[in-house]
Amino acid sequence: MKCMKNGLICVALLLCIGAGLTAQFIYNPANTPAVGNGNSWPFNLYTGWRFQFIIDKRVLGSKPLAITDIAFAGHYSPTRTFSVPDFEMRMGHTTYTLFSTSKTTRFDTILGPSPTEVYKRGRITWACTYHAWGDIGLTSPFIYNGTDNVCVEIRYNTTASAGCVTLTDPTIARAYTHSNYAPDPFNEVNWYTPIPGEMMGPIHRLTVSQGFSLVAPGQAQIGTNAFIRLFNGAAGDFYQMAASLGNTFKINLGKCSIQLNPDPIFVFSVKIGWPIFTNYAGSILPSGGATGQLTIPNVAGLIGIDVYHAAVSYDLTGITGCTNTDKTTIIQ
């Protein structure tokens, strides 16, 4: 793959060094991880859970964004480790605001028809820190559409109480079932009850990417394709993605910067691309988005390697935007 029409973009990507970008946060309801009521649910007491809570669209704003992590505030001193072997987190768009007025008791109805598995099902080990934000460590991002509410679902099975108390707030709606109510709460279709205590959902901090952004899957298997998505770009601008095995160099492009190492993978993704890096250059669609494809060879030696991605947009006058840097870990 060759760089798009302006060859100076390639030169800038390959040679320049400068300043980078930082994470952005959304807090619900506020950045106060030491204020609120402690509650044992869903991270304590029972050995199995299916738990949902709703993030109101007024918290998220009216523009698309990527939710790349979520943190909860611990309320157990000293710090505890939440560790279970079978954990999954999903997010979905929903038009519902409250469980108690939804005229349904089905989890899937609230979660929506196409939820995103943001924490791939498997083991989790998470530090539940007293009166501090603790990130879950999502394995995939959730792309918020800028219009609806968001339903967050936590499901897990374990053999003993996981032992973490988190802080709650009366503005956040929740519904749940657990091992005291259902033999297999992980797969239980209906919640036991959203009330009493519906408005006791966990306070949280979202790590997000706003503006012109890039989202890569957190993990991708050897022998498969990983799709790298751009969004919130200017329709009709050109874009150039780049991949690297590191993110310790900062590439200054004048108006903005990206953070990727100028290693051989970087050069290959920008100058040649095919067949490993497909659609890494092109035009941004009317939707403001574009998608590149990373084709991962079925080679065991790649397992455990991190591939970092970033991108720029430009028109005939020069650079118009730079994305955040995101990472994909290659797994078996």
Residue pairs with C-beta under 8 A, 6 or more apart in sequence:
1 269
1 271
1 272
1 273
1 274
1 277
1 278
1 280
1 281
2 271
2 272
2 273
2 281
3 9
3 10
3 13
3 240
3 270
3 271
3 281
4 238
4 239
4 240
4 281
4 282
4 314
5 238
5 316
6 238
6 314
6 316
6 318
8 318
9 238
9 240
9 312
9 314
9 319
10 240
10 270
10 271
12 251
12 253
12 254
12 319
13 240
13 242
13 251
13 253
13 266
13 270
13 312
14 262
14 266
14 267
14 270
14 271
15 262
16 251
16 252
16 253
17 249
17 250
17 251
17 252
18 250
18 251
18 252
18 253
18 257
19 250
19 252
19 257
20 250
20 257
20 258
20 259
20 325
21 256
21 257
21 258
21 259
21 322
21 324
21 325
23 68
23 207
24 207
24 208
24 209
24 210
25 31
25 205
25 206
25 207
25 208
26 59
26 60
26 61
26 205
26 206
26 208
27 203
27 204
27 205
27 206
28 55
28 59
28 169
28 171
28 172
28 203
28 204
28 205
28 206
29 59
29 169
29 171
29 172
29 203
30 203
31 205
32 203
33 73
33 74
33 131
33 132
33 133
33 167
33 203
33 205
34 73
34 131
34 132
34 167
35 167
36 73
36 75
36 167
36 168
36 169
36 203
37 167
37 168
37 200
38 75
38 76
38 165
38 166
38 167
38 168
39 75
39 165
39 166
39 167
39 168
39 200
39 202
40 165
41 49
41 51
41 174
41 176
41 178
42 49
42 51
42 154
42 156
42 176
42 178
42 202
43 72
43 82
43 128
43 162
43 163
43 164
43 165
43 166
44 161
44 162
44 163
44 164
44 165
45 161
45 178
46 161
46 178
46 179
46 180
46 185
47 157
47 158
47 159
47 160
47 161
47 179
48 156
48 157
48 158
48 178
48 179
48 182
48 184
48 185
48 186
49 154
49 155
49 156
49 176
49 177
49 178
49 179
49 185
49 186
50 107
50 153
50 154
50 155
50 176
50 177
50 178
50 182
50 185
50 186
50 187
50 188
50 191
51 153
51 154
51 155
51 174
51 175
51 176
51 178
52 99
52 107
52 110
52 111
52 151
52 152
52 153
52 154
52 174
52 175
52 176
52 191
53 151
53 152
53 172
53 173
53 174
53 175
53 201
53 202
54 94
54 96
54 97
54 98
54 99
54 110
54 149
54 150
54 151
54 152
54 172
54 173
54 174
54 201
55 149
55 150
55 151
55 152
55 172
55 204
55 206
56 97
56 149
56 171
57 147
57 148
57 149
57 150
60 144
60 146
60 150
60 206
61 146
62 146
62 147
63 146
63 210
63 232
64 143
64 144
64 145
64 146
64 231
64 232
64 288
65 143
65 144
65 146
65 208
65 209
65 210
65 213
65 232
66 141
66 142
66 143
66 144
66 208
66 209
66 213
66 215
66 231
67 91
67 118
67 138
67 141
67 142
67 143
67 144
67 150
67 206
67 207
67 208
68 138
68 141
68 207
68 208
68 209
68 215
68 326
69 135
69 136
69 137
69 138
69 206
69 207
70 89
70 118
70 135
70 136
70 138
70 152
70 204
70 205
70 206
70 207
71 133
71 134
71 135
71 136
71 204
71 205
71 206
71 207
72 128
72 133
72 134
72 136
72 166
72 167
72 202
72 203
72 204
73 131
73 132
73 133
73 134
73 166
73 167
73 202
73 203
73 204
73 205
74 80
74 128
74 129
74 130
74 131
74 132
74 134
74 164
74 165
74 166
74 167
75 130
75 131
75 165
75 166
75 167
76 128
76 130
76 163
76 164
76 165
77 130
77 131
78 130
79 127
79 128
79 129
79 130
80 127
80 128
80 163
80 164
81 125
81 126
81 127
81 128
82 124
82 125
82 126
82 127
82 128
82 162
82 163
82 164
83 123
83 124
83 125
83 126
83 162
84 123
84 124
84 156
84 157
84 158
84 162
85 122
85 123
85 157
85 158
86 121
86 122
86 123
86 156
86 157
86 158
86 186
87 119
87 121
87 122
87 123
87 124
87 154
87 155
87 156
88 117
88 119
88 120
88 121
88 122
88 154
88 155
88 156
88 186
89 117
89 118
89 119
89 136
89 138
89 152
89 153
89 154
89 155
90 111
90 115
90 116
90 117
90 118
90 152
90 153
90 155
91 115
91 116
91 118
91 142
91 150
91 151
91 152
91 153
92 111
92 112
92 113
92 114
92 115
92 116
92 150
92 151
92 153
93 112
93 144
93 145
93 147
93 148
93 149
93 150
93 151
94 110
94 111
94 112
94 148
94 149
94 150
94 151
95 148
95 149
96 102
96 110
96 149
96 151
97 149
97 173
98 173
98 194
98 198
99 110
99 173
99 174
99 175
99 191
99 194
99 195
99 198
100 173
100 194
100 195
100 198
102 109
102 110
104 110
105 190
105 191
106 189
106 190
107 153
107 175
107 188
107 189
107 190
107 191
108 189
110 151
110 175
111 151
111 153
112 151
115 151
115 153
116 140
116 141
116 142
116 143
117 139
117 140
118 138
118 139
118 140
118 141
118 142
119 136
119 137
119 138
119 139
119 140
120 139
120 140
120 218
120 219
124 136
124 137
124 156
126 134
126 136
126 137
126 164
127 134
128 134
128 163
128 164
128 165
128 166
133 205
135 205
135 207
138 218
139 217
139 218
139 219
140 217
140 218
140 219
141 209
141 215
141 218
141 326
142 150
143 215
143 229
143 231
144 150
144 208
155 185
155 186
156 162
156 186
157 185
157 186
166 202
166 203
167 202
167 203
168 200
168 201
168 202
168 203
169 200
169 201
169 202
169 203
170 199
170 200
171 199
171 201
172 199
172 200
172 201
172 202
172 203
173 194
173 198
173 199
173 201
174 194
174 197
174 198
174 199
174 200
174 201
174 202
175 191
175 193
175 194
175 198
176 191
176 192
176 194
177 185
177 188
177 190
177 191
177 192
178 185
178 192
179 185
181 188
181 192
182 188
182 192
209 215
209 323
209 324
210 232
211 232
211 321
212 230
212 231
212 232
212 233
212 234
212 313
212 321
212 322
212 323
213 230
213 231
213 232
213 323
213 324
214 228
214 229
214 230
214 241
214 309
214 310
214 311
214 323
214 324
214 325
214 326
215 228
215 229
215 231
215 326
216 226
216 228
216 229
216 294
216 307
216 309
216 326
216 327
216 328
217 226
217 227
217 328
218 327
218 328
218 329
219 328
219 329
219 330
219 331
220 226
220 294
220 296
220 328
220 329
220 330
220 331
221 296
221 330
221 331
221 332
222 296
222 297
222 298
222 299
222 300
222 302
222 303
222 330
222 331
222 332
223 296
223 297
223 298
224 296
225 293
225 294
225 295
225 296
226 293
226 294
226 296
226 328
227 291
227 292
227 293
227 294
228 241
228 280
228 291
228 292
228 293
228 294
228 309
228 326
229 289
229 290
229 291
230 239
230 241
230 284
230 289
230 290
230 291
230 292
230 311
230 313
230 323
231 287
231 288
231 289
232 288
232 289
233 239
233 284
233 288
233 289
233 290
233 313
233 321
234 284
234 288
234 313
234 315
234 320
234 321
235 284
235 285
235 286
235 287
235 288
236 283
236 284
236 286
236 315
237 283
237 284
237 313
237 314
237 315
237 320
237 321
238 281
238 282
238 283
238 284
238 313
238 314
238 315
239 281
239 282
239 283
239 284
239 290
239 311
239 312
239 313
239 314
240 270
240 280
240 281
240 311
240 312
240 314
241 269
241 277
241 280
241 281
241 292
241 309
241 310
241 311
242 258
242 260
242 266
242 269
242 270
242 280
242 309
242 310
242 311
243 260
243 265
243 266
243 269
243 277
243 280
243 294
243 307
243 308
243 309
244 260
244 261
244 262
244 263
244 265
244 266
244 269
244 307
244 308
244 309
245 261
245 263
245 265
245 305
245 306
245 307
245 308
246 260
246 261
246 263
246 308
247 259
247 260
247 261
247 308
247 325
247 327
248 259
248 261
249 259
249 260
249 261
249 262
250 257
250 258
250 259
251 257
251 258
251 259
251 260
251 262
253 312
253 319
253 322
254 318
254 319
255 318
255 319
255 320
255 321
255 322
256 312
256 319
256 321
256 322
257 322
258 310
258 311
258 312
258 322
258 323
258 325
259 310
259 325
260 266
260 308
260 309
260 310
260 325
261 308
265 307
268 276
268 277
269 276
269 277
269 280
270 280
273 280
273 281
275 295
276 294
276 295
276 297
277 292
277 293
277 294
277 295
278 292
278 293
278 294
278 295
279 290
279 291
279 292
279 293
280 292
282 290
283 290
284 290
284 313
294 307
294 309
294 328
296 302
296 330
300 332
302 330
303 330
303 331
303 332
304 329
304 330
304 331
305 329
305 330
306 327
306 328
306 329
306 330
307 327
307 328
307 329
307 330
308 325
308 326
308 327
309 325
309 326
309 327
309 328
310 322
310 323
310 324
310 325
310 326
311 322
311 323
312 319
312 321
312 322
312 323
313 319
313 320
313 321
313 322
314 320
